[in-house]
Amino acid sequence: MEKKNHHHVLIIGSGPAGFTAALYAGRAGLAPRIFEGIQPGGQLTITNDVENYPGFEHGITGPELMDIFRKQAHRFGATSIFRMIVKVDLSKRPFTLWDDSGEIHTSDSVIISTGASAKWMDIPSEQEYKGYGVSACATCDGFFFKNQHVAVVGGGDTAMEEANYLTRHVSKVSVIHRRDEFRASKIMQQRVLNNPKIEVLWDSVVAEVLGKNIDNRKSMTGLRIRNIKTNTLSDLDVTGLFIAIGHQPNSAIFSDQLELNSAGYIVTQPHSTRTNIPGVFAAGDVADPAYRQAVTAAGTGCMAAIDAERFLESEGV
């Protein structure tokens, strides 16, 4: 194995967690390498406007913010490789990682920041208007729909939380659920059912996202709804659609080596980013089922780099 492929710190995944980890590890003189994967910059690269990240008074686009993160990390000696890690061996140190080109890399420590992916409905029009009215994060994008009518798809606690949160900004929320009762906890159900700004469309699914594209400017204009019991179609005039059917942590390749919870999130030790394997750390949404915000991901990225630095020091590396 070529010596050039051995590193003190390898970071799997980019986004706020990965880039912040790289920044701190770089400033510690550890020359980290970041594997940016199939979505360099992470989920924020498909977010048009970010107004809740501290330091940007007038907001910034997701791609611009991630480009700044990347350049800042690179300034302190981090390097990016635009490949995906497809296999890992964490059973012994140095750890061994294989990328999708077949190249092998070893490292004294590993920081995992592979994120979590929102579950989508898998209809073509949903993908077409993603970022142009279709979102998977009410706390990220709800503000942009002030005094408008929007829809939420889902029936669990996440959907209830999203719907209630959106009523702070919008004039009306239509919750679309494929069954005739919610799966959410009773208290969350009651908050939705008792909220005068929320209506529920039972036994219904989204058949199509409607919109327009004028001079390459896309905008969502409504939804085509199918009632499962009657198989009838109807149109709903909404300007936003929030998908709240859950998130899937991107942790599959670690499942046989790291401790995961029942939902697939990497388990970390309290008040740290340490996993069950010494020298392996997890940051960002892949280890966070609760918040999933850019600022919290960045915070745990900082923690992971400090944890890795302390680990390497304790090992005499």
C-alpha positions as CSV (number, residue, x, y, z in Angstrom):
1,M,0.0,0.0,0.0
2,E,1.3,3.4,-0.9
3,K,2.3,5.6,2.0
4,K,0.7,8.6,0.5
5,N,-2.7,7.0,1.2
6,H,-2.2,7.0,4.9
7,H,-3.5,9.9,7.0
8,H,-4.0,10.9,10.6
9,V,-7.6,11.9,10.0
10,L,-10.0,10.8,7.2
11,I,-13.4,12.4,7.1
12,I,-16.2,10.5,5.4
13,G,-18.8,13.0,4.1
14,S,-18.9,16.8,3.8
15,G,-21.6,19.3,4.7
16,P,-21.4,21.5,7.8
17,A,-20.2,18.7,10.0
18,G,-17.5,17.3,7.7
19,F,-16.1,20.7,6.7
20,T,-16.1,22.0,10.3
21,A,-14.3,18.9,11.4
22,A,-11.8,19.4,8.6
23,L,-11.3,23.0,9.6
24,Y,-10.5,22.2,13.2
25,A,-8.4,19.2,12.3
26,G,-6.5,21.2,9.7
27,R,-5.8,24.0,12.2
28,A,-4.4,21.3,14.6
29,G,-1.9,20.3,11.9
30,L,-3.5,17.0,11.1
31,A,-3.9,17.5,7.3
32,P,-7.3,15.8,7.1
33,R,-8.7,14.4,3.9
34,I,-12.4,14.8,3.2
35,F,-14.3,12.3,1.0
36,E,-17.1,14.4,-0.2
37,G,-19.1,11.6,-1.7
38,I,-21.9,11.7,-4.3
39,Q,-23.3,15.0,-3.0
40,P,-20.3,17.3,-2.3
41,G,-21.3,19.9,0.3
42,G,-24.2,17.7,1.6
43,Q,-27.9,18.5,1.7
44,L,-27.5,22.2,1.9
45,T,-26.4,22.3,-1.7
46,I,-30.0,21.7,-2.7
47,T,-31.3,24.5,-0.4
48,N,-31.7,27.8,-2.2
49,D,-31.8,30.2,0.8
50,V,-30.2,29.7,4.2
51,E,-31.3,32.5,6.6
52,N,-30.8,30.7,10.0
53,Y,-27.1,30.1,9.9
54,P,-25.4,32.6,12.2
55,G,-23.2,35.3,10.7
56,F,-25.1,35.9,7.5
57,E,-27.5,38.8,8.3
58,H,-29.2,38.8,4.9
59,G,-29.0,35.0,4.3
60,I,-26.9,33.0,1.8
61,T,-27.6,30.2,-0.6
62,G,-26.8,26.7,0.5
63,P,-24.2,26.1,-2.3
64,E,-22.4,29.4,-1.5
65,L,-22.3,28.6,2.2
66,M,-20.8,25.2,1.6
67,D,-18.3,26.6,-0.8
68,I,-17.1,29.0,1.9
69,F,-16.9,26.1,4.4
70,R,-14.8,24.1,1.9
71,K,-12.4,27.0,1.1
72,Q,-11.9,27.8,4.8
73,A,-11.1,24.2,5.6
74,H,-8.7,24.0,2.6
75,R,-7.0,27.1,3.7
76,F,-5.8,25.2,6.8
77,G,-4.5,22.2,5.0
78,A,-7.6,20.0,4.5
79,T,-8.0,18.4,1.1
80,S,-11.1,17.1,-0.7
81,I,-11.4,14.0,-2.8
82,F,-14.7,13.8,-4.7
83,R,-15.3,10.1,-4.3
84,M,-17.5,8.0,-2.1
85,I,-16.3,5.5,0.5
86,V,-18.0,2.2,-0.2
87,K,-16.3,-0.1,2.3
88,V,-14.6,0.2,5.6
89,D,-12.7,-2.1,8.0
90,L,-12.8,-0.6,11.5
91,S,-11.7,-3.8,13.2
92,K,-8.1,-2.8,13.7
93,R,-5.9,0.3,13.4
94,P,-4.9,1.8,11.1
95,F,-8.4,1.7,9.8
96,T,-8.9,0.8,6.1
97,L,-11.3,2.5,3.7
98,W,-12.0,1.7,0.1
99,D,-13.4,4.4,-2.3
100,D,-15.6,3.9,-5.3
101,S,-12.6,4.0,-7.7
102,G,-11.1,1.0,-6.0
103,E,-8.4,2.9,-4.2
104,I,-7.5,1.9,-0.6
105,H,-6.8,4.5,2.2
106,T,-5.7,4.0,5.8
107,S,-6.0,6.3,8.7
108,D,-5.2,6.6,12.4
109,S,-8.7,8.0,13.1
110,V,-12.0,8.4,11.2
111,I,-14.7,11.0,11.4
112,I,-18.0,10.0,9.9
113,S,-20.2,12.8,8.7
114,T,-22.3,11.1,6.1
115,G,-25.5,12.8,7.1
116,A,-29.1,11.6,6.8
117,S,-31.3,11.7,3.7
118,A,-35.0,12.7,3.8
119,K,-37.4,10.1,2.6
120,W,-39.2,11.3,-0.5
121,M,-42.4,10.2,-2.2
122,D,-40.5,9.2,-5.4
123,I,-42.6,10.9,-8.0
124,P,-40.9,12.8,-10.8
125,S,-42.5,16.1,-10.2
126,E,-41.4,16.1,-6.6
127,Q,-37.8,16.0,-7.7
128,E,-38.4,18.7,-10.4
129,Y,-39.7,21.2,-7.8
130,K,-37.4,20.3,-5.0
131,G,-36.0,23.6,-3.7
132,Y,-38.7,25.5,-5.7
133,G,-41.6,24.9,-3.3
134,V,-40.9,21.3,-2.3
135,S,-38.9,20.9,1.0
136,A,-38.1,18.4,3.7
137,C,-37.5,20.9,6.4
138,A,-40.1,23.3,7.8
139,T,-37.7,24.9,10.3
140,C,-35.3,25.6,7.4
141,D,-37.8,26.9,4.8
142,G,-41.1,27.7,6.5
143,F,-40.3,31.4,6.9
144,F,-40.3,31.8,3.1
145,F,-44.0,30.9,2.9
146,K,-45.4,33.7,5.1
147,N,-49.2,34.0,4.8
148,Q,-49.4,31.3,2.2
149,H,-51.3,28.0,2.0
150,V,-48.9,25.0,2.2
151,A,-49.2,21.2,2.6
152,V,-47.4,18.6,4.7
153,V,-47.3,15.0,3.8
154,G,-47.0,12.5,6.7
155,G,-48.8,11.1,9.7
156,G,-46.1,10.6,12.4
157,D,-44.7,13.0,15.0
158,T,-42.4,14.7,12.5
159,A,-45.3,15.6,10.3
160,M,-47.3,16.9,13.3
161,E,-44.3,19.0,14.5
162,E,-43.8,20.4,11.0
163,A,-47.5,21.3,10.5
164,N,-47.7,23.0,13.9
165,Y,-44.5,24.9,13.3
166,L,-45.6,26.1,9.9
167,T,-48.7,27.7,11.4
168,R,-46.4,30.3,12.9
169,H,-45.7,31.6,9.4
170,V,-48.4,30.5,6.9
171,S,-52.1,31.2,6.6
172,K,-53.2,27.5,6.3
173,V,-51.7,24.0,6.4
174,S,-53.2,21.0,4.7
175,V,-51.9,17.7,6.2
176,I,-52.1,14.9,3.6
177,H,-52.1,11.4,5.1
178,R,-52.6,8.1,3.3
179,R,-54.5,6.5,6.2
180,D,-57.7,7.4,8.2
181,E,-55.7,8.0,11.4
182,F,-52.3,9.3,12.4
183,R,-49.4,7.2,13.7
184,A,-48.2,10.2,15.8
185,S,-48.4,10.3,19.6
186,K,-51.8,11.3,21.0
187,I,-50.6,14.6,22.3
188,M,-49.1,15.6,18.9
189,Q,-52.3,14.5,17.1
190,Q,-54.4,16.6,19.3
191,R,-52.3,19.7,18.7
192,V,-52.8,19.3,15.0
193,L,-56.5,18.4,15.1
194,N,-57.2,21.3,17.5
195,N,-55.3,23.9,15.5
196,P,-57.7,26.1,13.5
197,K,-55.1,26.8,10.8
198,I,-54.7,23.1,10.0
199,E,-57.0,20.9,7.9
200,V,-56.4,17.1,7.3
201,L,-56.9,15.3,4.0
202,W,-57.4,11.7,5.1
203,D,-56.9,8.6,2.8
204,S,-55.0,10.8,0.4
205,V,-51.7,10.8,-1.4
206,V,-49.9,13.3,-3.7
207,A,-50.2,12.1,-7.3
208,E,-48.3,15.1,-8.8
209,V,-46.7,18.4,-7.9
210,L,-48.0,21.2,-10.1
211,G,-45.9,24.1,-11.2
212,K,-44.7,26.4,-13.9
213,N,-41.4,27.2,-15.4
214,I,-41.1,30.6,-17.0
215,D,-37.8,31.8,-18.3
216,N,-36.1,29.0,-16.3
217,R,-37.7,30.2,-13.1
218,K,-39.5,27.4,-11.5
219,S,-42.3,27.7,-9.0
220,M,-44.8,25.3,-7.5
221,T,-48.5,26.2,-7.9
222,G,-50.4,23.3,-6.4
223,L,-50.8,19.6,-5.9
224,R,-52.9,16.9,-7.6
225,I,-54.3,14.7,-4.8
226,R,-55.6,11.2,-5.2
227,N,-58.1,9.8,-2.7
228,I,-57.1,6.2,-2.1
229,K,-60.6,4.9,-1.2
230,T,-62.4,6.5,-4.1
231,N,-59.5,6.8,-6.6
232,T,-60.6,10.3,-7.5
233,L,-58.3,13.2,-8.3
234,S,-58.6,16.7,-7.1
235,D,-56.3,19.8,-7.2
236,L,-55.1,21.6,-4.1
237,D,-54.0,25.2,-4.5
238,V,-50.8,25.4,-2.3
239,T,-47.5,27.1,-2.9
240,G,-45.4,24.8,-0.7
241,L,-45.1,21.1,0.0
242,F,-43.2,19.8,3.1
243,I,-42.3,16.1,3.0
244,A,-42.3,14.7,6.6
245,I,-42.3,11.0,6.2
246,G,-39.0,10.5,8.0
247,H,-35.2,10.6,7.5
248,Q,-32.8,7.8,6.8
249,P,-29.3,8.1,8.2
250,N,-26.6,7.3,5.7
251,S,-25.0,4.7,7.9
252,A,-25.5,1.4,6.0
253,I,-21.8,0.7,5.4
254,F,-21.1,0.9,9.1
255,S,-24.0,-1.2,10.3
256,D,-22.0,-4.4,11.0
257,Q,-19.2,-2.6,12.8
258,L,-20.6,0.4,14.7
259,E,-23.4,0.6,17.3
260,L,-26.6,2.0,15.7
261,N,-29.9,2.8,17.3
262,S,-33.2,1.2,16.1
263,A,-33.5,3.9,13.4
264,G,-30.0,3.5,12.1
265,Y,-28.4,6.5,13.6
266,I,-24.8,6.0,14.9
267,V,-24.7,5.9,18.7
268,T,-22.2,8.3,20.3
269,Q,-21.1,8.4,23.9
270,P,-22.7,11.2,26.0
271,H,-21.3,14.7,25.5
272,S,-18.9,13.5,22.9
273,T,-18.7,12.2,19.3
274,R,-17.0,8.9,20.3
275,T,-18.5,5.7,18.9
276,N,-18.1,2.2,20.3
277,I,-14.8,1.9,18.4
278,P,-11.9,4.0,19.8
279,G,-10.6,6.3,17.1
280,V,-13.9,6.5,15.2
281,F,-16.1,9.5,15.7
282,A,-19.5,10.5,14.3
283,A,-20.8,14.1,13.7
284,G,-23.8,15.7,12.1
285,D,-27.1,14.2,11.0
286,V,-25.8,10.6,10.8
287,A,-25.7,10.7,14.6
288,D,-28.5,13.2,15.3
289,P,-32.1,12.1,15.1
290,A,-33.4,15.2,16.9
291,Y,-32.2,18.5,15.4
292,R,-30.8,18.0,11.9
293,Q,-29.7,21.6,11.5
294,A,-26.7,23.0,9.8
295,V,-25.5,24.8,13.0
296,T,-25.8,21.8,15.2
297,A,-24.0,19.7,12.6
298,A,-21.2,22.2,12.5
299,G,-21.0,22.1,16.3
300,T,-20.6,18.3,16.4
301,G,-18.0,18.6,13.6
302,C,-15.9,20.8,15.8
303,M,-16.4,18.3,18.7
304,A,-15.3,15.4,16.5
305,A,-12.1,17.0,15.4
306,I,-11.2,17.9,19.0
307,D,-12.1,14.3,20.1
308,A,-9.9,12.9,17.3
309,E,-7.0,15.2,18.1
310,R,-7.1,14.2,21.8
311,F,-7.4,10.5,20.8
312,L,-4.3,10.8,18.5
313,E,-2.4,12.5,21.3
314,S,-3.3,9.8,23.7
315,E,-2.0,7.2,21.2
316,G,1.2,9.1,20.7
317,V,0.5,9.7,17.0
